[in-house]
């Protein structure tokens, strides 16, 4: 018989919990450390200066808001904070470097209110540097997990299934109401379980009315199975979907 592989129950082990707590303590401390903040701002300025799309507005081509690279770099440094908290931490360093005009160089694309530009751009950032959409969904699922009706009815039995559902739900929001892909192998790596277990989660989620298959898998066309997640089943998902829609419309997308 082959080695049996099982999926995590969703309860972190002692070492995992300690690592997460240590990471959180380091992050919390870093935003109050002027030296670390100065380094983060310096890195953000370098990314801003290297952004070839900054200020080159063309409706038919890729366009970044003036503070896109700057803000995304800082959000990657401080992923667990709200934009206002990070703004409060970096403003003294911005002033030390001569103010927004000196730091961001808005000559090509004037910005009347850089602070608002920073906050709104922060809300538009979906993936951190080096992160895929699926990895971003997993990060958000850990931060804002969902509890399914099965798990509520049978506490402790479907915790790993809840993790899968949470990833699918957040991926739907990140995809802006487009079909999502839940490849068994990649999702299995994130959830530390066998790809066949992920396949079973997908089947169960379809049965529970959480997932709806909208496209079939095709080896010939190299196309993965496409799904849509039913965000109406979760109130917080409905709010997130509305927020995503508002931001998308303000960006000029339908």
N, C-alpha and C positions, 0 to 999 in steps of 0.2 A: 504494500500500500504506500502511496505517496504521502509526503508530509502534509498534514492538514493545516491550512491557513485560515485564520479567523480575523474578523474585523474588530477594531477597538470598540469597547462599549461606550466610549465617550467620556469616561472618567479618567482624568489625567493621573499618571503615576506620580510618586513623590518627587522623582528627579525632574519630570516635566514641569510640575507645579513650581518647584524651586527655581528652575531656569526662567520660567515666565515671570515670576515675582521679581527675580533679580533684574531681568530685562526692563520691567516696568519701573523699578526703582532707579535704574540708570537713566531711563528716558525722562522721568519726572525731575531728576536732579539736573539733567543736562540743560533743560530750558531755563533754569535759574542760574546757570553757570555762564557768566559773561564771556569767558574765554571760548567755551564751546559754541555759544551763540555767534560770536564774532567769526569763528571758523566756518560755521554753517552759512552765514551771510556772505562770506568771501567766496565760498563754493557756489552759492546761488548767483552771485554777480558774474562769476566766470562762466556759468552755464548760460546766463542771460546774454552775455557778450558773444557767445559762440552760437546762439540761436539764429540760424540763417533765415528763418521765416519771420522773425520779429519785424513787425511794421510793414512788411511787404504785402499789403492787402490786394488781393485779386479774387473776386467771387468765384472764379473758375479754378483756382488753385488753393493749395493748403495755406491756411492763415493762422498764426498764433497771436493772441492778444499780447500787448507789449510786455506784460509781466509773466507770461506763461512759463518759460523755462526757470525763471527766478522762483516763482511760486511752487512749481512742481518739485524743484530741488528741496525746498524747505519742507514741503509736505512729506517728502520721502524721508527727511531727517526726523520729523516730528509727526508721525502718522496717527498718534493717539490723542492729539490735541485739536481743539476748535481753532478756526482761523484767527478769531479775536485774541485768543491766548498767545498764539505765536506772534501776532502783530504787536501785541503789548511787549513781548520779549525782545523783538528785533528793532523796534523804533529807536531806542537809545543808540544802537549801533548804526542805524541808518543816519541819524543826525550827526553822529561822530564822523561819518564818512562824507559829510557835506549835504545831506538831505537826499530826497528821492531823485531830484533832477541830476545830481552828480552820480548817484548809484545806477539809475536805470537809463539815463540818456534818452529822454522822450522827444528828441528833435524830430525824428521821422514820423512819430505818431503821438501827438500831444495827449496827455491824460490830465483831466481837471482834478480828479480825486484819486490819488494813488492808493490810499487805504481801502477805499471801496473796490477799486480795481483788483487789489490783492485778495480781498475776501471773496468776491464773486469768482475770480479765477480759481481760487482754492476749491470752491464748490464744484467747478467744472472738471477738476482733475479726477480721473477715474482710476488710473493705474499709477503706482509708484514707479520710480526708475528701476528697470530690470524686471518688472512684474507683468505677467500676462493677465488677460481678463479673468481667466479661470482662477488664477492665484489671487487676484484681487477679490473675487467673489468669496473665496475661502477665508481670506483675511476678514472681510466684512461679516461673514457668517460666524466667525469666532467672537467678533465684537458685538454683533446683534443677532444671536441665534433665535430660531423659531422653534416652537413646540407644536408638534402635530396632534391631531385628535387621538390618534392611536397612543401616543406617548402620554397624553393627558389621562386617557382611560386606563392605561396599564403602565404606571410609573416605573421607570428604570428598565423597561423591556425594549424600547425603541429609540434609545438615545443616539446610537450610531446612525440610524435611519433619519433622525431629526437633523443630524449634521449634513447628510446628503441633501435633504430637502432645503435646508438653509442655504447651502451653496447654490443650488438650482434657482432659488428665489432671488438671491442677490445678483446672480448672473443675468437673470431676466431684466432686472433694473439697469444693470450696466450696459446691456445690449440695446437699450432704448426701444423696447417693444419689438425687437427683431427675434427670429428663431434662435434658440440656444443649442449648443452642442455639449453633451455630457459624455465624452469618450471614457469608456470603462477603465482603460489603463491609466490615463492621466488623473482621473478622479480617484482611482484606487491608490495612487501614490500620495495624493493629498490626505486621504482618509486613512492611510496605512492599512489597506485591506485588499483582498484579491479582486481582480477585475470582474470575476463572476458574481461576487457579492454586490458590486456596483450595478451589474445588470439586473439583479434581483430587486435592488432598491428602485431602479427605474420602472420595473414592472409594477411594483407595489404602489409607487407614486401615481402611475397612470390609473391604476384601479381605484385609488383614493380620490381621483379627480384633481390632483395637484399638477400633474403633467399631462399634456396632450401632444401626441406625436403628429407632426405636420409634414414630415419628410422622411422617406425611407433611406436606409443605408444602402450604398451602392459601391461595390468594389471597382466596377468598371469605370464609374465616373469619379472615383476617389472622393465620395461624399459621405459624410457621417450622418447618423440619424438626427433629425431636427425635432426639437420640442418647443413648446410654449408652456410657461408656468402660469398657473391660475392665481395671480396676485390678489384677486378678490377674496380669497379664503383667509387672508390675514390683513387686519386693519392697518398695521404699520407698513405692510407692503403696498397697500393702496395709497397711503400718504407718500411713500417714497416714489411710487410711479408717477404721482401727480407732480411732485417736485422735479423729477427728471424731465417730465414733459415741459414744464415751465422753463427750465434752464435751456432745454433743447430749442424751444421756440424763440427764446431771447438770443440764442446763437445764430438764428436765421435758418434753422432746419425745420422741415415740416413735421 
